[in-house]
Amino acid sequence: MMKIAIVGASGYAARELFEILLNHPDARITVATSRRDEAPRVEESHPGLAGRISLECTPFDVDRIAADADLAFLALPHTASLEVVPALRSKGVKVIDLSADYRIKNAQVYEQWYGHAHTDPAGLSEAIYGLPELFRDRIPAASLIANPGCYTSAGILGLAPLVAEGLVDPKSIIIDAMSGVSGAGRAPKPNLHFPECNESVVAYSVGNHRHTPEIEHILSEVGGEAVETLFTPHLIPMDRGINATIHAEPRSTVVEASLVELYRSFYHASPFIRVCARIPATKDSARTNFCDVAPKVVRGRIIIFSCLDNLIKGAAGVAVQNMNLMFGYPETTGFWRL
């Protein structure tokens, strides 16, 4: 039985972690922490969990977590994990970090995009990027997993087969992606108030979204050559889900049926990737750990459609996949829709 701590238990991704882990036959949530002064109970922060869990949220205490947990999921804001991860690892606790703090291997690039010096070079060098579909063989031996971002998962999973085979111009890639409001987190912000975001679609962080270097870094590793992307995110008025429309120029003539076969072959061992014959919708993957991908050829150009639930496959779900691999369980253990 795995004993689990959830650090930062009040957010949306943390709620999904509770949901999945409560369905896991060999996981027991023993610690939940919150930075909120009143230290609410889990079921007070997430009323939908009432009757399923009764656990007090306590302030972060590394000694208590080390005594009561084998693994800690960190659902903390970016930069906050830099203080927590070294403390936990020094006590022998394995960590899956849902923030961006260990995803970008170049500390200078991290500082450029996040405005904060990286203070844990040892952890950064040892962290494994936790996208099982690409790095499944590296995850079981890891003690620190950098969980991927939601936009990045949609983009990387949509492009990886093409980039791995060298089929597209690596500087031609355009990713237009839309995310539900929960992708911005639970903290209230003026632009996320209902009258502001309802019945409206808006692009943001044009040309400077923080997921850009993450996407480019991983795809460059997959393809063995430098990849550049033009990534534009959009906020759309729905609770959850990501829809990415990805354009890429092929290096030679391509046939759509051949691309579909390539994707099915590339992801044949990945139970949470569905290669679709039709264009996927966000409702198809909502509240599941699936990523739905559909490659198309239009006028000789490649368009990939990629959809996933930003809170599950884009956060908590892939984190549990990583946990399963780290502890020797089948990757699908604990998921209720498969």
NORVEN-V720608 format. One record per residue. RES is the residue in three letters. PSI is psi in whole degrees, 0 to 359 (999 if undefined). D_LAST is the distance of its C-alpha to the last C-alpha in Angstrom with 1 decimal. Layout:
# NORVEN-V720608
res->RES psi->PSI d_last->D_LAST
res->RES psi->PSI d_last->D_LAST
This chain:
# NORVEN-V720608
res->MET psi->124 d_last->22.6
res->MET psi->134 d_last->22.3
res->LYS psi->128 d_last->24.4
res->ILE psi->137 d_last->23.3
res->ALA psi->139 d_last->25.5
res->ILE psi->111 d_last->24.5
res->VAL psi->116 d_last->27.5
res->GLY psi->62 d_last->27.9
res->ALA psi->0 d_last->26.0
res->SER psi->353 d_last->27.0
res->GLY psi->178 d_last->25.2
res->TYR psi->315 d_last->22.2
res->ALA psi->322 d_last->20.1
res->ALA psi->320 d_last->21.3
res->ARG psi->318 d_last->20.1
res->GLU psi->326 d_last->16.5
res->LEU psi->313 d_last->17.1
res->PHE psi->313 d_last->18.3
res->GLU psi->311 d_last->15.4
res->ILE psi->314 d_last->12.8
res->LEU psi->330 d_last->15.5
res->LEU psi->343 d_last->16.4
res->ASN psi->356 d_last->13.1
res->HIS psi->129 d_last->13.7
res->PRO psi->341 d_last->15.6
res->ASP psi->26 d_last->18.1
res->ALA psi->137 d_last->18.8
res->ARG psi->122 d_last->21.7
res->ILE psi->115 d_last->22.9
res->THR psi->337 d_last->26.7
res->VAL psi->137 d_last->28.1
res->ALA psi->133 d_last->27.7
res->THR psi->154 d_last->30.3
res->SER psi->145 d_last->31.7
res->ARG psi->357 d_last->34.6
res->ARG psi->139 d_last->35.6
res->ASP psi->324 d_last->39.0
res->GLU psi->354 d_last->38.1
res->ALA psi->66 d_last->35.2
res->PRO psi->164 d_last->33.2
res->ARG psi->155 d_last->30.8
res->VAL psi->316 d_last->27.1
res->GLU psi->346 d_last->26.9
res->GLU psi->322 d_last->29.8
res->SER psi->326 d_last->28.2
res->HIS psi->82 d_last->24.9
res->PRO psi->335 d_last->25.9
res->GLY psi->345 d_last->22.5
res->LEU psi->358 d_last->22.0
res->ALA psi->135 d_last->25.2
res->GLY psi->351 d_last->25.0
res->ARG psi->334 d_last->22.0
res->ILE psi->144 d_last->23.9
res->SER psi->101 d_last->27.7
res->LEU psi->133 d_last->28.6
res->GLU psi->136 d_last->31.5
res->CYS psi->128 d_last->31.2
res->THR psi->161 d_last->34.0
res->PRO psi->154 d_last->35.7
res->PHE psi->129 d_last->34.5
res->ASP psi->107 d_last->36.2
res->VAL psi->324 d_last->35.5
res->ASP psi->321 d_last->37.1
res->ARG psi->317 d_last->35.1
res->ILE psi->317 d_last->31.8
res->ALA psi->326 d_last->33.1
res->ALA psi->330 d_last->34.1
res->ASP psi->357 d_last->30.9
res->ALA psi->147 d_last->28.0
res->ASP psi->332 d_last->26.7
res->LEU psi->141 d_last->24.8
res->ALA psi->126 d_last->25.4
res->PHE psi->128 d_last->23.1
res->LEU psi->111 d_last->25.7
res->ALA psi->63 d_last->24.9
res->LEU psi->161 d_last->28.5
res->PRO psi->156 d_last->30.4
res->HIS psi->140 d_last->31.3
res->THR psi->336 d_last->34.3
res->ALA psi->331 d_last->33.8
res->SER psi->340 d_last->31.8
res->LEU psi->333 d_last->34.8
res->GLU psi->327 d_last->36.6
res->VAL psi->319 d_last->33.8
res->VAL psi->309 d_last->32.3
res->PRO psi->323 d_last->35.5
res->ALA psi->316 d_last->36.3
res->LEU psi->317 d_last->33.0
res->ARG psi->330 d_last->33.1
res->SER psi->340 d_last->36.7
res->LYS psi->5 d_last->35.7
res->GLY psi->14 d_last->33.0
res->VAL psi->129 d_last->30.0
res->LYS psi->150 d_last->27.0
res->VAL psi->135 d_last->26.0
res->ILE psi->112 d_last->23.1
res->ASP psi->119 d_last->24.9
res->LEU psi->355 d_last->23.2
res->SER psi->183 d_last->26.5
res->ALA psi->6 d_last->28.1
res->ASP psi->340 d_last->30.8
res->TYR psi->14 d_last->29.7
res->ARG psi->326 d_last->28.0
res->ILE psi->116 d_last->31.2
res->LYS psi->334 d_last->33.2
res->ASN psi->113 d_last->36.5
res->ALA psi->327 d_last->38.0
res->GLN psi->321 d_last->40.4
res->VAL psi->319 d_last->37.7
res->TYR psi->313 d_last->35.9
res->GLU psi->322 d_last->39.1
res->GLN psi->318 d_last->39.9
res->TRP psi->334 d_last->36.7
res->TYR psi->356 d_last->36.2
res->GLY psi->30 d_last->39.9
res->HIS psi->132 d_last->39.8
res->ALA psi->141 d_last->40.9
res->HIS psi->121 d_last->38.4
res->THR psi->8 d_last->39.8
res->ASP psi->70 d_last->37.6
res->PRO psi->327 d_last->38.3
res->ALA psi->313 d_last->37.3
res->GLY psi->320 d_last->33.8
res->LEU psi->319 d_last->33.4
res->SER psi->333 d_last->34.4
res->GLU psi->343 d_last->32.0
res->ALA psi->142 d_last->28.9
res->ILE psi->133 d_last->26.0
res->TYR psi->121 d_last->24.1
res->GLY psi->59 d_last->20.5
res->LEU psi->96 d_last->18.5
res->PRO psi->327 d_last->16.6
res->GLU psi->337 d_last->16.3
res->LEU psi->329 d_last->20.1
res->PHE psi->34 d_last->21.3
res->ARG psi->324 d_last->19.0
res->ASP psi->340 d_last->22.2
res->ARG psi->338 d_last->24.1
res->ILE psi->319 d_last->21.8
res->PRO psi->327 d_last->22.2
res->ALA psi->358 d_last->25.9
res->ALA psi->149 d_last->26.0
res->SER psi->349 d_last->27.4
res->LEU psi->120 d_last->27.0
res->ILE psi->129 d_last->24.0
res->ALA psi->100 d_last->24.7
res->ASN psi->136 d_last->21.5
res->PRO psi->162 d_last->21.4
res->GLY psi->167 d_last->22.3
res->CYS psi->309 d_last->20.2
res->TYR psi->319 d_last->22.5
res->THR psi->321 d_last->22.9
res->SER psi->315 d_last->19.2
res->ALA psi->316 d_last->19.1
res->GLY psi->313 d_last->22.5
res->ILE psi->314 d_last->22.1
res->LEU psi->327 d_last->18.8
res->GLY psi->329 d_last->20.4
res->LEU psi->338 d_last->23.5
res->ALA psi->315 d_last->22.9
res->PRO psi->321 d_last->23.0
res->LEU psi->316 d_last->26.2
res->VAL psi->319 d_last->27.8
res->ALA psi->326 d_last->27.1
res->GLU psi->0 d_last->28.8
res->GLY psi->32 d_last->31.6
res->LEU psi->346 d_last->31.2
res->VAL psi->155 d_last->32.0
res->ASP psi->117 d_last->35.0
res->PRO psi->352 d_last->33.7
res->LYS psi->9 d_last->36.0
res->SER psi->3 d_last->35.0
res->ILE psi->130 d_last->31.6
res->ILE psi->127 d_last->31.2
res->ILE psi->113 d_last->28.1
res->ASP psi->117 d_last->28.3
res->ALA psi->148 d_last->25.5
res->MET psi->138 d_last->25.0
res->SER psi->145 d_last->23.5
res->GLY psi->166 d_last->23.2
res->VAL psi->332 d_last->25.8
res->SER psi->341 d_last->23.7
res->GLY psi->341 d_last->23.8
res->ALA psi->0 d_last->27.4
res->GLY psi->178 d_last->26.8
res->ARG psi->342 d_last->28.1
res->ALA psi->133 d_last->31.7
res->PRO psi->138 d_last->33.8
res->LYS psi->147 d_last->35.3
res->PRO psi->318 d_last->37.7
res->ASN psi->352 d_last->35.7
res->LEU psi->357 d_last->32.6
res->HIS psi->148 d_last->34.5
res->PHE psi->313 d_last->33.4
res->PRO psi->339 d_last->36.7
res->GLU psi->317 d_last->36.4
res->CYS psi->342 d_last->32.9
res->ASN psi->143 d_last->32.2
res->GLU psi->37 d_last->33.0
res->SER psi->142 d_last->33.5
res->VAL psi->132 d_last->31.9
res->VAL psi->139 d_last->33.5
res->ALA psi->153 d_last->33.3
res->TYR psi->165 d_last->34.0
res->SER psi->45 d_last->34.9
res->VAL psi->120 d_last->35.9
res->GLY psi->354 d_last->36.7
res->ASN psi->30 d_last->36.2
res->HIS psi->140 d_last->32.6
res->ARG psi->341 d_last->31.8
res->HIS psi->347 d_last->28.6
res->THR psi->308 d_last->30.8
res->PRO psi->331 d_last->32.0
res->GLU psi->313 d_last->28.6
res->ILE psi->312 d_last->27.2
res->GLU psi->321 d_last->30.4
res->HIS psi->312 d_last->30.6
res->ILE psi->317 d_last->27.1
res->LEU psi->325 d_last->27.5
res->SER psi->321 d_last->31.1
res->GLU psi->318 d_last->29.9
res->VAL psi->319 d_last->27.3
res->GLY psi->346 d_last->30.0
res->GLY psi->17 d_last->33.0
res->GLU psi->159 d_last->35.0
res->ALA psi->129 d_last->35.5
res->VAL psi->135 d_last->33.2
res->GLU psi->137 d_last->34.3
res->THR psi->148 d_last->32.3
res->LEU psi->101 d_last->33.5
res->PHE psi->124 d_last->30.8
res->THR psi->113 d_last->31.3
res->PRO psi->154 d_last->29.0
res->HIS psi->143 d_last->29.2
res->LEU psi->128 d_last->28.7
res->ILE psi->151 d_last->27.4
res->PRO psi->68 d_last->27.7
res->MET psi->164 d_last->24.2
res->ASP psi->314 d_last->22.4
res->ARG psi->162 d_last->19.6
res->GLY psi->149 d_last->18.1
res->ILE psi->135 d_last->19.6
res->ASN psi->116 d_last->20.8
res->ALA psi->129 d_last->22.6
res->THR psi->118 d_last->25.0
res->ILE psi->129 d_last->26.3
res->HIS psi->140 d_last->29.5
res->ALA psi->144 d_last->30.9
res->GLU psi->124 d_last->33.9
res->PRO psi->151 d_last->33.5
res->ARG psi->341 d_last->36.1
res->SER psi->176 d_last->36.7
res->THR psi->134 d_last->35.8
res->VAL psi->153 d_last->32.1
res->VAL psi->133 d_last->30.4
res->GLU psi->316 d_last->27.2
res->ALA psi->324 d_last->25.8
res->SER psi->324 d_last->26.6
res->LEU psi->318 d_last->24.7
res->VAL psi->316 d_last->21.5
res->GLU psi->321 d_last->21.9
res->LEU psi->313 d_last->22.7
res->TYR psi->319 d_last->19.5
res->ARG psi->322 d_last->17.4
res->SER psi->316 d_last->19.5
res->PHE psi->322 d_last->19.5
res->TYR psi->22 d_last->15.7
res->HIS psi->332 d_last->15.1
res->ALA psi->13 d_last->14.2
res->SER psi->99 d_last->12.0
res->PRO psi->343 d_last->8.3
res->PHE psi->10 d_last->8.1
res->ILE psi->125 d_last->10.9
res->ARG psi->115 d_last->11.0
res->VAL psi->116 d_last->14.7
res->CYS psi->143 d_last->15.7
res->ALA psi->332 d_last->18.8
res->ARG psi->169 d_last->19.6
res->ILE psi->125 d_last->20.1
res->PRO psi->156 d_last->17.2
res->ALA psi->156 d_last->17.8
res->THR psi->330 d_last->16.9
res->LYS psi->334 d_last->15.6
res->ASP psi->324 d_last->12.8
res->SER psi->359 d_last->11.2
res->ALA psi->136 d_last->13.0
res->ARG psi->25 d_last->11.6
res->THR psi->173 d_last->8.4
res->ASN psi->19 d_last->8.5
res->PHE psi->147 d_last->8.6
res->CYS psi->121 d_last->12.1
res->ASP psi->127 d_last->13.3
res->VAL psi->136 d_last->16.5
res->ALA psi->110 d_last->19.1
res->PRO psi->136 d_last->22.5
res->LYS psi->156 d_last->25.5
res->VAL psi->122 d_last->29.2
res->VAL psi->116 d_last->31.7
res->ARG psi->41 d_last->35.4
res->GLY psi->356 d_last->34.8
res->ARG psi->156 d_last->32.9
res->ILE psi->132 d_last->29.2
res->ILE psi->128 d_last->27.0
res->ILE psi->133 d_last->23.4
res->PHE psi->129 d_last->21.2
res->SER psi->125 d_last->18.5
res->CYS psi->142 d_last->16.5
res->LEU psi->166 d_last->14.5
res->ASP psi->118 d_last->14.6
res->ASN psi->333 d_last->17.6
res->LEU psi->341 d_last->17.1
res->ILE psi->279 d_last->13.6
res->LYS psi->335 d_last->13.0
res->GLY psi->2 d_last->16.8
res->ALA psi->271 d_last->17.6
res->ALA psi->322 d_last->16.0
res->GLY psi->312 d_last->12.5
res->VAL psi->331 d_last->14.1
res->ALA psi->319 d_last->16.6
res->VAL psi->324 d_last->14.3
res->GLN psi->313 d_last->13.1
res->ASN psi->317 d_last->16.8
res->MET psi->314 d_last->17.6
res->ASN psi->316 d_last->15.4
res->LEU psi->322 d_last->17.2
res->MET psi->328 d_last->20.5
res->PHE psi->10 d_last->20.4
res->GLY psi->21 d_last->19.2
res->TYR psi->156 d_last->15.7
res->PRO psi->141 d_last->12.7
res->GLU psi->331 d_last->11.4
res->THR psi->0 d_last->7.9
res->THR psi->128 d_last->9.9
res->GLY psi->351 d_last->10.0
res->PHE psi->137 d_last->6.9
res->TRP psi->349 d_last->6.4
res->ARG psi->102 d_last->3.8
res->LEU psi->999 d_last->0.0
